[in-house]
Amino acid sequence: MPELPEVETTVRGLARYLDGARIARVQQRRADLRRPFPDGLVQVLTGATVSGLGRRAKYGLVHLDRGQTMVFHLGMSGRWRIEPEDLGAHDHLVLETDAGHRLSLCDPRRFGSVDLVDSAELETWPRFAAMGPEPLGEALTAAHLKSALAGRSAAIKLMLLDQRIVAGLGNIYVCEGLFRAGIDPRKAAGRVSAAALARLVPAIREVLGEAIEAGGSTLRDYAQPDGQLGYFSKQFDVYDRTGQPCSACGAPVQRLVQGGRSTWFCARCQK
């Protein structure tokens, strides 16, 4: 599933073609993805000018001058394609700008979604209302984590995947962030020390920043809007490296399952 860096990379790629552009034509080529497309989507988008783009957690935001925002989620296999030469069976929503650019939302497995939300109500939209702070924003601090995790017996890895604690963190970058901070993913969240949390916040930001610069991580389906692959997967310290030597100490990277998801870590480096 595309995670925060992949969505951020996607939004930045779309902004080069959509920011300030007028949407001249829209094709909705099926009725739904994971959920039905919003009623009136084509009418709202056609003729609208894009006033800006953004991201909240793993959702992309396309703000319109009509006071609404198109919110998209890429699901498991979705991506936007820029200037596709031919449209295929998996190109489900196509936007054409008055400058002649064509952008297509391609989602072979159709686990993604598109919504229309009043821009003034984005913060209270049900899918955003309960989310924690953005990991790249100033609101994510060691003090916030200490308060949010106080008394929690669940593993720190699982708590960091809880979008109510931190918005937008996914499995890849939690594994990598915990490794850089030297924190055992199995440790009870409420028992992680203030000093360790103080290491964790910059570690998460560092990992996410590097991943964004590398264009995200291509594991199976993901590609940037211009077709480029994401290369952060070449820099993984622990993720998907079972049995390979730890980049810091040389001990074999271990894998376990937590909450139905794989976790990779170094038992020697992470305490």
C-alpha atoms as an extended CHARMM CRD file, in Angstrom:
* protein
*
       271  EXT
         1         1  MET       CA              0.0000000000        0.0000000000        0.0000000000  PROA      1               0.0000000000
         2         2  PRO       CA              1.3740000000        3.4510000000       -0.8530000000  PROA      2               0.0000000000
         3         3  GLU       CA              2.3550000000        5.1380000000        2.4040000000  PROA      3               0.0000000000
         4         4  LEU       CA              2.9250000000        8.7700000000        3.3510000000  PROA      4               0.0000000000
         5         5  PRO       CA              6.1040000000        9.3390000000        1.2610000000  PROA      5               0.0000000000
         6         6  GLU       CA              4.4780000000        7.8010000000       -1.8040000000  PROA      6               0.0000000000
         7         7  VAL       CA              1.3940000000       10.0070000000       -1.4160000000  PROA      7               0.0000000000
         8         8  GLU       CA              3.5380000000       13.1000000000       -0.8130000000  PROA      8               0.0000000000
         9         9  THR       CA              5.5830000000       12.2920000000       -3.9140000000  PROA      9               0.0000000000
        10        10  THR       CA              2.3630000000       11.8200000000       -5.8920000000  PROA      10              0.0000000000
        11        11  VAL       CA              0.9490000000       15.1640000000       -4.7410000000  PROA      11              0.0000000000
        12        12  ARG       CA              4.1640000000       16.9730000000       -5.6470000000  PROA      12              0.0000000000
        13        13  GLY       CA              4.1310000000       15.3720000000       -9.0730000000  PROA      13              0.0000000000
        14        14  LEU       CA              0.5040000000       16.3360000000       -9.6950000000  PROA      14              0.0000000000
        15        15  ALA       CA              1.1020000000       19.9020000000       -8.5310000000  PROA      15              0.0000000000
        16        16  ARG       CA              3.3960000000       20.5890000000      -11.4880000000  PROA      16              0.0000000000
        17        17  TYR       CA              0.4510000000       20.0340000000      -13.8230000000  PROA      17              0.0000000000
        18        18  LEU       CA             -2.6230000000       20.8640000000      -11.7390000000  PROA      18              0.0000000000
        19        19  ASP       CA             -1.7670000000       23.7230000000       -9.4000000000  PROA      19              0.0000000000
        20        20  GLY       CA             -3.4870000000       26.8130000000      -10.8040000000  PROA      20              0.0000000000
        21        21  ALA       CA             -4.8160000000       24.8890000000      -13.8050000000  PROA      21              0.0000000000
        22        22  ARG       CA             -8.4050000000       24.8560000000      -15.0150000000  PROA      22              0.0000000000
        23        23  ILE       CA             -9.8890000000       21.3780000000      -15.4460000000  PROA      23              0.0000000000
        24        24  ALA       CA            -11.4020000000       21.4430000000      -18.9160000000  PROA      24              0.0000000000
        25        25  ARG       CA            -12.6480000000       17.8640000000      -19.3000000000  PROA      25              0.0000000000
        26        26  VAL       CA            -13.3300000000       14.9450000000      -16.9620000000  PROA      26              0.0000000000
        27        27  GLN       CA            -13.9710000000       11.2860000000      -17.7390000000  PROA      27              0.0000000000
        28        28  GLN       CA            -15.3640000000        9.0220000000      -15.0390000000  PROA      28              0.0000000000
        29        29  ARG       CA            -14.9050000000        5.6220000000      -16.6190000000  PROA      29              0.0000000000
        30        30  ARG       CA            -16.6440000000        3.4390000000      -14.0260000000  PROA      30              0.0000000000
        31        31  ALA       CA            -19.0910000000        3.9390000000      -11.1730000000  PROA      31              0.0000000000
        32        32  ASP       CA            -16.8500000000        3.1020000000       -8.2470000000  PROA      32              0.0000000000
        33        33  LEU       CA            -13.5150000000        2.1520000000       -6.7570000000  PROA      33              0.0000000000
        34        34  ARG       CA            -13.6610000000        0.8010000000       -3.2110000000  PROA      34              0.0000000000
        35        35  ARG       CA            -16.6820000000        3.0730000000       -2.8080000000  PROA      35              0.0000000000
        36        36  PRO       CA            -18.8550000000        4.7660000000       -5.4210000000  PROA      36              0.0000000000
        37        37  PHE       CA            -17.5000000000        7.9660000000       -6.9040000000  PROA      37              0.0000000000
        38        38  PRO       CA            -19.2700000000       10.9970000000       -5.3970000000  PROA      38              0.0000000000
        39        39  ASP       CA            -22.4940000000       12.1110000000       -6.9960000000  PROA      39              0.0000000000
        40        40  GLY       CA            -21.8500000000       15.0320000000       -9.3320000000  PROA      40              0.0000000000
        41        41  LEU       CA            -18.0690000000       14.5310000000       -9.3620000000  PROA      41              0.0000000000
        42        42  VAL       CA            -17.7420000000       15.2150000000      -13.0850000000  PROA      42              0.0000000000
        43        43  GLN       CA            -19.8810000000       18.3470000000      -12.8740000000  PROA      43              0.0000000000
        44        44  VAL       CA            -17.9770000000       19.7330000000       -9.8730000000  PROA      44              0.0000000000
        45        45  LEU       CA            -14.5670000000       19.1430000000      -11.4290000000  PROA      45              0.0000000000
        46        46  THR       CA            -15.3490000000       20.3090000000      -14.9630000000  PROA      46              0.0000000000
        47        47  GLY       CA            -14.4880000000       23.9820000000      -15.3150000000  PROA      47              0.0000000000
        48        48  ALA       CA            -13.0320000000       24.2590000000      -11.8050000000  PROA      48              0.0000000000
        49        49  THR       CA             -9.6160000000       25.7900000000      -11.1770000000  PROA      49              0.0000000000
        50        50  VAL       CA             -7.2340000000       23.9570000000       -8.8590000000  PROA      50              0.0000000000
        51        51  SER       CA             -6.3130000000       26.4000000000       -6.1010000000  PROA      51              0.0000000000
        52        52  GLY       CA             -3.7410000000       24.1460000000       -4.4380000000  PROA      52              0.0000000000
        53        53  LEU       CA             -2.7760000000       20.6010000000       -3.5410000000  PROA      53              0.0000000000
        54        54  GLY       CA             -1.8930000000       18.9880000000       -0.2440000000  PROA      54              0.0000000000
        55        55  ARG       CA             -1.8010000000       15.8100000000        1.7990000000  PROA      55              0.0000000000
        56        56  ARG       CA             -3.3640000000       14.6090000000        5.0550000000  PROA      56              0.0000000000
        57        57  ALA       CA             -1.9340000000       11.3430000000        6.3390000000  PROA      57              0.0000000000
        58        58  LYS       CA             -2.1270000000        8.9390000000        3.3540000000  PROA      58              0.0000000000
        59        59  TYR       CA             -4.7430000000       11.0010000000        1.4920000000  PROA      59              0.0000000000
        60        60  GLY       CA             -4.0470000000       13.4200000000       -1.3580000000  PROA      60              0.0000000000
        61        61  LEU       CA             -5.9600000000       16.7110000000       -1.5030000000  PROA      61              0.0000000000
        62        62  VAL       CA             -6.8760000000       18.6580000000       -4.6410000000  PROA      62              0.0000000000
        63        63  HSD       CA             -8.4090000000       21.9860000000       -3.5950000000  PROA      63              0.0000000000
        64        64  LEU       CA            -10.8570000000       23.6320000000       -5.9970000000  PROA      64              0.0000000000
        65        65  ASP       CA            -11.8230000000       27.2750000000       -6.3630000000  PROA      65              0.0000000000
        66        66  ARG       CA            -15.4560000000       26.2210000000       -5.8730000000  PROA      66              0.0000000000
        67        67  GLY       CA            -14.9250000000       25.6370000000       -2.1590000000  PROA      67              0.0000000000
        68        68  GLN       CA            -14.5800000000       21.8810000000       -2.3720000000  PROA      68              0.0000000000
        69        69  THR       CA            -11.6510000000       19.4910000000       -2.1500000000  PROA      69              0.0000000000
        70        70  MET       CA            -11.2340000000       16.2480000000       -4.0290000000  PROA      70              0.0000000000
        71        71  VAL       CA             -9.7350000000       13.7760000000       -1.5570000000  PROA      71              0.0000000000
        72        72  PHE       CA             -8.1040000000       10.6790000000       -3.0270000000  PROA      72              0.0000000000
        73        73  HSD       CA             -6.6340000000        7.5390000000       -1.5010000000  PROA      73              0.0000000000
        74        74  LEU       CA             -4.4560000000        5.2410000000       -3.5910000000  PROA      74              0.0000000000
        75        75  GLY       CA             -5.5260000000        2.0360000000       -1.8540000000  PROA      75              0.0000000000
        76        76  MET       CA             -3.2860000000       -0.9650000000       -2.5150000000  PROA      76              0.0000000000
        77        77  SER       CA             -2.2940000000       -0.4160000000       -6.1220000000  PROA      77              0.0000000000
        78        78  GLY       CA             -3.4360000000        3.0340000000       -7.2060000000  PROA      78              0.0000000000
        79        79  ARG       CA             -1.3290000000        5.7260000000       -8.8340000000  PROA      79              0.0000000000
        80        80  TRP       CA             -1.8120000000        8.8060000000      -10.9670000000  PROA      80              0.0000000000
        81        81  ARG       CA             -0.4070000000        8.7180000000      -14.5000000000  PROA      81              0.0000000000
        82        82  ILE       CA              0.6950000000       11.9010000000      -16.2420000000  PROA      82              0.0000000000
        83        83  GLU       CA              0.1910000000       12.1950000000      -19.9960000000  PROA      83              0.0000000000
        84        84  PRO       CA             -0.7140000000        8.5290000000      -20.5750000000  PROA      84              0.0000000000
        85        85  GLU       CA             -0.4740000000        7.7600000000      -24.2730000000  PROA      85              0.0000000000
        86        86  ASP       CA             -3.3390000000        5.2790000000      -24.1020000000  PROA      86              0.0000000000
        87        87  LEU       CA             -6.0330000000        4.7240000000      -21.5120000000  PROA      87              0.0000000000
        88        88  GLY       CA             -6.4450000000        1.1840000000      -20.2610000000  PROA      88              0.0000000000
        89        89  ALA       CA             -9.0830000000       -0.7590000000      -18.3730000000  PROA      89              0.0000000000
        90        90  HSD       CA             -7.6640000000        0.4060000000      -15.0320000000  PROA      90              0.0000000000
        91        91  ASP       CA             -7.6910000000        4.1560000000      -15.7970000000  PROA      91              0.0000000000
        92        92  HSD       CA            -10.8600000000        5.0510000000      -13.9180000000  PROA      92              0.0000000000
        93        93  LEU       CA            -10.8090000000        8.8570000000      -13.6320000000  PROA      93              0.0000000000
        94        94  VAL       CA             -9.2160000000       11.1200000000      -16.2340000000  PROA      94              0.0000000000
        95        95  LEU       CA             -8.6490000000       14.8720000000      -15.9200000000  PROA      95              0.0000000000
        96        96  GLU       CA             -7.6420000000       17.1320000000      -18.8010000000  PROA      96              0.0000000000
        97        97  THR       CA             -6.5150000000       20.6990000000      -18.1760000000  PROA      97              0.0000000000
        98        98  ASP       CA             -7.0000000000       23.7200000000      -20.3920000000  PROA      98              0.0000000000
        99        99  ALA       CA             -3.2490000000       23.5920000000      -21.0370000000  PROA      99              0.0000000000
       100       100  GLY       CA             -3.7070000000       20.1900000000      -22.6700000000  PROA      100             0.0000000000
       101       101  HSD       CA             -2.3100000000       17.9840000000      -19.9220000000  PROA      101             0.0000000000
       102       102  ARG       CA             -3.9800000000       14.6640000000      -19.1770000000  PROA      102             0.0000000000
       103       103  LEU       CA             -3.8360000000       12.9070000000      -15.8140000000  PROA      103             0.0000000000
       104       104  SER       CA             -5.3320000000        9.5230000000      -15.0600000000  PROA      104             0.0000000000
       105       105  LEU       CA             -6.0980000000        7.7910000000      -11.7760000000  PROA      105             0.0000000000
       106       106  CYS       CA             -5.1400000000        4.1650000000      -12.4240000000  PROA      106             0.0000000000
       107       107  ASP       CA             -6.1280000000        1.5610000000       -9.8280000000  PROA      107             0.0000000000
       108       108  PRO       CA             -6.0220000000       -2.0860000000      -10.9780000000  PROA      108             0.0000000000
       109       109  ARG       CA             -7.2880000000       -3.5520000000       -7.6960000000  PROA      109             0.0000000000
       110       110  ARG       CA             -9.7690000000       -0.7330000000       -7.0200000000  PROA      110             0.0000000000
       111       111  PHE       CA             -9.0490000000       -0.4020000000       -3.2940000000  PROA      111             0.0000000000
       112       112  GLY       CA             -8.5980000000        3.3600000000       -3.6500000000  PROA      112             0.0000000000
       113       113  SER       CA            -11.2240000000        6.0370000000       -3.1900000000  PROA      113             0.0000000000
       114       114  VAL       CA            -12.2380000000        9.5200000000       -4.3070000000  PROA      114             0.0000000000
       115       115  ASP       CA            -14.3750000000       11.8640000000       -2.2000000000  PROA      115             0.0000000000
       116       116  LEU       CA            -15.6100000000       15.4420000000       -2.4420000000  PROA      116             0.0000000000
       117       117  VAL       CA            -15.4910000000       17.4130000000        0.8120000000  PROA      117             0.0000000000
       118       118  ASP       CA            -16.2990000000       21.0400000000        1.5700000000  PROA      118             0.0000000000
       119       119  SER       CA            -12.8640000000       22.6050000000        2.0380000000  PROA      119             0.0000000000
       120       120  ALA       CA            -13.9320000000       24.4590000000        5.1820000000  PROA      120             0.0000000000
       121       121  GLU       CA            -14.9390000000       21.1560000000        6.7870000000  PROA      121             0.0000000000
       122       122  LEU       CA            -11.8510000000       19.0750000000        6.0220000000  PROA      122             0.0000000000
       123       123  GLU       CA            -10.6000000000       19.0050000000        9.6090000000  PROA      123             0.0000000000
       124       124  THR       CA            -13.9360000000       17.6920000000       10.8700000000  PROA      124             0.0000000000
       125       125  TRP       CA            -14.5220000000       15.2560000000        7.9900000000  PROA      125             0.0000000000
       126       126  PRO       CA            -15.0780000000       11.8830000000        9.7140000000  PROA      126             0.0000000000
       127       127  ARG       CA            -12.0140000000       10.2550000000        8.1610000000  PROA      127             0.0000000000
       128       128  PHE       CA             -9.7730000000       13.0870000000        9.4100000000  PROA      128             0.0000000000
       129       129  ALA       CA            -11.4440000000       14.1680000000       12.6480000000  PROA      129             0.0000000000
       130       130  ALA       CA             -9.8290000000       11.6240000000       14.9590000000  PROA      130             0.0000000000
       131       131  MET       CA             -6.3740000000       11.6010000000       13.3400000000  PROA      131             0.0000000000
       132       132  GLY       CA             -3.2790000000       12.4540000000       15.3120000000  PROA      132             0.0000000000
       133       133  PRO       CA             -0.6350000000       14.9930000000       14.2720000000  PROA      133             0.0000000000
       134       134  GLU       CA              1.2470000000       14.8260000000       11.0110000000  PROA      134             0.0000000000
       135       135  PRO       CA              4.6640000000       13.1930000000       11.5170000000  PROA      135             0.0000000000
       136       136  LEU       CA              6.3950000000       15.9410000000        9.5300000000  PROA      136             0.0000000000
       137       137  GLY       CA              4.6080000000       18.7410000000       11.3940000000  PROA      137             0.0000000000
       138       138  GLU       CA              5.5480000000       20.5910000000       14.5380000000  PROA      138             0.0000000000
       139       139  ALA       CA              2.7050000000       19.0210000000       16.5450000000  PROA      139             0.0000000000
       140       140  LEU       CA              4.4820000000       15.6710000000       16.6640000000  PROA      140             0.0000000000
       141       141  THR       CA              6.7390000000       15.9000000000       19.7080000000  PROA      141             0.0000000000
       142       142  ALA       CA              8.1580000000       13.5190000000       22.2690000000  PROA      142             0.0000000000
       143       143  ALA       CA              5.7690000000       15.0840000000       24.7960000000  PROA      143             0.0000000000
       144       144  HSD       CA              2.7780000000       14.2850000000       22.5790000000  PROA      144             0.0000000000
       145       145  LEU       CA              3.8790000000       10.6650000000       22.2550000000  PROA      145             0.0000000000
       146       146  LYS       CA              4.5720000000       10.3550000000       25.9790000000  PROA      146             0.0000000000
       147       147  SER       CA              1.0640000000       11.5880000000       26.7680000000  PROA      147             0.0000000000
       148       148  ALA       CA             -0.6770000000        9.5370000000       24.0640000000  PROA      148             0.0000000000
       149       149  LEU       CA              1.1520000000        6.3370000000       25.0000000000  PROA      149             0.0000000000
       150       150  ALA       CA              0.9670000000        6.6630000000       28.7910000000  PROA      150             0.0000000000
       151       151  GLY       CA             -0.2030000000        3.4470000000       30.3950000000  PROA      151             0.0000000000
       152       152  ARG       CA             -0.5340000000        1.5970000000       27.0850000000  PROA      152             0.0000000000
       153       153  SER       CA              0.5480000000       -2.0380000000       27.2370000000  PROA      153             0.0000000000
       154       154  ALA       CA              0.3210000000       -2.6420000000       23.4790000000  PROA      154             0.0000000000
       155       155  ALA       CA              3.5960000000       -2.8370000000       21.5760000000  PROA      155             0.0000000000
       156       156  ILE       CA              5.0950000000        0.4790000000       20.4690000000  PROA      156             0.0000000000
       157       157  LYS       CA              5.0800000000       -0.7400000000       16.8510000000  PROA      157             0.0000000000
       158       158  LEU       CA              1.3180000000       -1.2430000000       16.9110000000  PROA      158             0.0000000000
       159       159  MET       CA              0.6700000000        2.0770000000       18.6320000000  PROA      159             0.0000000000
       160       160  LEU       CA              2.6300000000        3.9740000000       15.9830000000  PROA      160             0.0000000000
       161       161  LEU       CA              0.4290000000        2.4040000000       13.3030000000  PROA      161             0.0000000000
       162       162  ASP       CA             -2.6640000000        3.7470000000       15.0920000000  PROA      162             0.0000000000
       163       163  GLN       CA             -3.7070000000        6.8170000000       13.0890000000  PROA      163             0.0000000000
       164       164  ARG       CA             -5.1180000000        8.3870000000       16.2510000000  PROA      164             0.0000000000
       165       165  ILE       CA             -1.5930000000        8.5520000000       17.6890000000  PROA      165             0.0000000000
       166       166  VAL       CA              0.2530000000        9.7400000000       14.5750000000  PROA      166             0.0000000000
       167       167  ALA       CA             -1.3880000000       10.3230000000       11.1880000000  PROA      167             0.0000000000
       168       168  GLY       CA             -0.0110000000        8.6370000000        8.1180000000  PROA      168             0.0000000000
       169       169  LEU       CA              2.6280000000        6.2630000000        9.4540000000  PROA      169             0.0000000000
       170       170  GLY       CA              2.6620000000        2.8440000000        7.7970000000  PROA      170             0.0000000000
       171       171  ASN       CA              4.4900000000       -0.4160000000        8.2890000000  PROA      171             0.0000000000
       172       172  ILE       CA              7.6160000000        0.3430000000        6.2780000000  PROA      172             0.0000000000
       173       173  TYR       CA              8.4730000000        3.6270000000        7.9180000000  PROA      173             0.0000000000
       174       174  VAL       CA              7.5520000000        2.5630000000       11.4480000000  PROA      174             0.0000000000
       175       175  CYS       CA              9.9650000000       -0.3800000000       11.1640000000  PROA      175             0.0000000000
       176       176  GLU       CA             12.7000000000        1.8730000000        9.8210000000  PROA      176             0.0000000000
       177       177  GLY       CA             12.0480000000        4.6580000000       12.3390000000  PROA      177             0.0000000000
       178       178  LEU       CA             12.1390000000        2.3090000000       15.3200000000  PROA      178             0.0000000000
       179       179  PHE       CA             15.4160000000        0.8690000000       14.0730000000  PROA      179             0.0000000000
       180       180  ARG       CA             17.0340000000        4.2800000000       13.7960000000  PROA      180             0.0000000000
       181       181  ALA       CA             15.7920000000        5.2190000000       17.2580000000  PROA      181             0.0000000000
       182       182  GLY       CA             17.0690000000        1.9370000000       18.7390000000  PROA      182             0.0000000000
       183       183  ILE       CA             13.6590000000        0.9240000000       20.1220000000  PROA      183             0.0000000000
       184       184  ASP       CA             12.4870000000       -2.7010000000       20.2940000000  PROA      184             0.0000000000
       185       185  PRO       CA              9.1760000000       -2.8940000000       18.3890000000  PROA      185             0.0000000000
       186       186  ARG       CA              7.8530000000       -5.3930000000       20.9580000000  PROA      186             0.0000000000
       187       187  LYS       CA              8.2600000000       -3.0330000000       23.9120000000  PROA      187             0.0000000000
       188       188  ALA       CA              5.0900000000       -1.9000000000       25.6870000000  PROA      188             0.0000000000
       189       189  ALA       CA              4.3740000000        1.6000000000       24.4040000000  PROA      189             0.0000000000
       190       190  GLY       CA              3.8190000000        3.0190000000       27.8810000000  PROA      190             0.0000000000
       191       191  ARG       CA              7.2510000000        1.8090000000       28.9710000000  PROA      191             0.0000000000
       192       192  VAL       CA              9.2500000000        3.5190000000       26.2280000000  PROA      192             0.0000000000
       193       193  SER       CA             11.3850000000        6.1230000000       27.9670000000  PROA      193             0.0000000000
       194       194  ALA       CA             11.2060000000        9.8630000000       27.3440000000  PROA      194             0.0000000000
       195       195  ALA       CA             14.7700000000        9.7040000000       26.0370000000  PROA      195             0.0000000000
       196       196  ALA       CA             13.8500000000        7.0120000000       23.5200000000  PROA      196             0.0000000000
       197       197  LEU       CA             10.7990000000        8.9870000000       22.3650000000  PROA      197             0.0000000000
       198       198  ALA       CA             13.0360000000       12.0170000000       21.9480000000  PROA      198             0.0000000000
       199       199  ARG       CA             15.1450000000        9.9240000000       19.5600000000  PROA      199             0.0000000000
       200       200  LEU       CA             12.0940000000        8.5030000000       17.8080000000  PROA      200             0.0000000000
       201       201  VAL       CA             10.5550000000       11.7850000000       16.6070000000  PROA      201             0.0000000000
       202       202  PRO       CA             13.5980000000       12.9460000000       14.5910000000  PROA      202             0.0000000000
       203       203  ALA       CA             14.1970000000        9.3690000000       13.4130000000  PROA      203             0.0000000000
       204       204  ILE       CA             10.6900000000        9.2080000000       11.9400000000  PROA      204             0.0000000000
       205       205  ARG       CA             11.1070000000       12.5920000000       10.2690000000  PROA      205             0.0000000000
       206       206  GLU       CA             14.5060000000       11.6180000000        8.8990000000  PROA      206             0.0000000000
       207       207  VAL       CA             13.2400000000        8.3530000000        7.4160000000  PROA      207             0.0000000000
       208       208  LEU       CA             10.1960000000       10.0070000000        5.8570000000  PROA      208             0.0000000000
       209       209  GLY       CA             12.2590000000       12.8840000000        4.4640000000  PROA      209             0.0000000000
       210       210  GLU       CA             14.7600000000       10.5400000000        2.8540000000  PROA      210             0.0000000000
       211       211  ALA       CA             11.9590000000        8.4230000000        1.4100000000  PROA      211             0.0000000000
       212       212  ILE       CA             10.2630000000       11.4670000000       -0.1140000000  PROA      212             0.0000000000
       213       213  GLU       CA             13.5360000000       12.5780000000       -1.6760000000  PROA      213             0.0000000000
       214       214  ALA       CA             13.9640000000        9.0710000000       -3.1240000000  PROA      214             0.0000000000
       215       215  GLY       CA             10.4600000000        9.1620000000       -4.6110000000  PROA      215             0.0000000000
       216       216  GLY       CA              9.0070000000        6.6880000000       -2.1230000000  PROA      216             0.0000000000
       217       217  SER       CA              9.4030000000        2.9170000000       -2.0740000000  PROA      217             0.0000000000
       218       218  THR       CA              8.4180000000        0.6970000000       -4.9760000000  PROA      218             0.0000000000
       219       219  LEU       CA              7.6850000000       -2.8070000000       -3.7220000000  PROA      219             0.0000000000
       220       220  ARG       CA              5.0840000000       -4.0300000000       -6.2190000000  PROA      220             0.0000000000
       221       221  ASP       CA              2.6870000000       -1.6130000000       -7.9250000000  PROA      221             0.0000000000
       222       222  TYR       CA              3.6930000000        1.8970000000       -6.9130000000  PROA      222             0.0000000000
       223       223  ALA       CA              5.2110000000        4.3720000000       -9.3560000000  PROA      223             0.0000000000
       224       224  GLN       CA              5.4230000000        8.1570000000       -9.3280000000  PROA      224             0.0000000000
       225       225  PRO       CA              3.0460000000       10.0860000000      -11.6250000000  PROA      225             0.0000000000
       226       226  ASP       CA              5.7920000000       10.4860000000      -14.2280000000  PROA      226             0.0000000000
       227       227  GLY       CA              6.3480000000        6.7180000000      -14.2680000000  PROA      227             0.0000000000
       228       228  GLN       CA              9.5540000000        6.7760000000      -12.2340000000  PROA      228             0.0000000000
       229       229  LEU       CA              9.9290000000        4.1220000000       -9.5480000000  PROA      229             0.0000000000
       230       230  GLY       CA             10.5450000000        4.9550000000       -5.9080000000  PROA      230             0.0000000000
       231       231  TYR       CA             14.0730000000        4.0510000000       -4.8180000000  PROA      231             0.0000000000
       232       232  PHE       CA             13.9690000000        4.2730000000       -1.0220000000  PROA      232             0.0000000000
       233       233  SER       CA             13.5870000000        0.4790000000       -0.9460000000  PROA      233             0.0000000000
       234       234  LYS       CA             17.2970000000        0.3540000000       -1.8360000000  PROA      234             0.0000000000
       235       235  GLN       CA             18.0330000000        2.0760000000        1.4900000000  PROA      235             0.0000000000
       236       236  PHE       CA             16.0580000000       -0.1130000000        3.8940000000  PROA      236             0.0000000000
       237       237  ASP       CA             17.9620000000       -0.9430000000        7.0690000000  PROA      237             0.0000000000
       238       238  VAL       CA             15.5930000000       -3.6700000000        8.2980000000  PROA      238             0.0000000000
       239       239  TYR       CA             12.3400000000       -3.7780000000        6.3360000000  PROA      239             0.0000000000
       240       240  ASP       CA             11.9930000000       -7.0140000000        4.3080000000  PROA      240             0.0000000000
       241       241  ARG       CA             15.6140000000       -8.0050000000        5.1320000000  PROA      241             0.0000000000
       242       242  THR       CA             15.0150000000      -11.2050000000        7.1130000000  PROA      242             0.0000000000
       243       243  GLY       CA             18.3180000000      -12.9290000000        7.9120000000  PROA      243             0.0000000000
       244       244  GLN       CA             20.4500000000      -10.2790000000        6.2420000000  PROA      244             0.0000000000
       245       245  PRO       CA             23.1190000000       -8.5180000000        8.3230000000  PROA      245             0.0000000000
       246       246  CYS       CA             22.0840000000       -5.4240000000       10.2660000000  PROA      246             0.0000000000
       247       247  SER       CA             23.6040000000       -2.3440000000        8.6530000000  PROA      247             0.0000000000
       248       248  ALA       CA             24.8280000000       -1.1680000000       12.0480000000  PROA      248             0.0000000000
       249       249  CYS       CA             26.0860000000       -4.2590000000       13.8930000000  PROA      249             0.0000000000
       250       250  GLY       CA             26.0180000000       -7.1540000000       11.4270000000  PROA      250             0.0000000000
       251       251  ALA       CA             23.5890000000       -9.3340000000       13.4280000000  PROA      251             0.0000000000
       252       252  PRO       CA             20.8770000000      -10.9930000000       11.3260000000  PROA      252             0.0000000000
       253       253  VAL       CA             17.7020000000       -8.9770000000       10.9000000000  PROA      253             0.0000000000
       254       254  GLN       CA             14.7450000000      -10.7400000000       12.5020000000  PROA      254             0.0000000000
       255       255  ARG       CA             11.0870000000      -10.8800000000       11.4580000000  PROA      255             0.0000000000
       256       256  LEU       CA              8.0050000000      -11.3670000000       13.6010000000  PROA      256             0.0000000000
       257       257  VAL       CA              4.2640000000      -10.8180000000       13.1540000000  PROA      257             0.0000000000
       258       258  GLN       CA              2.4760000000       -8.1260000000       15.1510000000  PROA      258             0.0000000000
       259       259  GLY       CA             -1.1920000000       -7.3880000000       14.6750000000  PROA      259             0.0000000000
       260       260  GLY       CA             -1.2170000000       -9.4970000000       11.5350000000  PROA      260             0.0000000000
       261       261  ARG       CA              1.6350000000       -7.5460000000        9.9340000000  PROA      261             0.0000000000
       262       262  SER       CA              5.3220000000       -8.3270000000        9.5580000000  PROA      262             0.0000000000
       263       263  THR       CA              7.8530000000       -6.4570000000       11.6680000000  PROA      263             0.0000000000
       264       264  TRP       CA             11.5660000000       -6.4190000000       10.9530000000  PROA      264             0.0000000000
       265       265  PHE       CA             14.1460000000       -5.3960000000       13.5540000000  PROA      265             0.0000000000
       266       266  CYS       CA             17.6150000000       -5.9650000000       14.9610000000  PROA      266             0.0000000000
       267       267  ALA       CA             17.4610000000       -7.5720000000       18.3910000000  PROA      267             0.0000000000
       268       268  ARG       CA             20.9850000000       -6.3860000000       19.1830000000  PROA      268             0.0000000000
       269       269  CYS       CA             20.5190000000       -2.7240000000       18.2700000000  PROA      269             0.0000000000
       270       270  GLN       CA             16.9250000000       -2.2220000000       19.3680000000  PROA      270             0.0000000000
       271       271  LYS       CA             16.3070000000       -2.3890000000       23.1280000000  PROA      271             0.0000000000
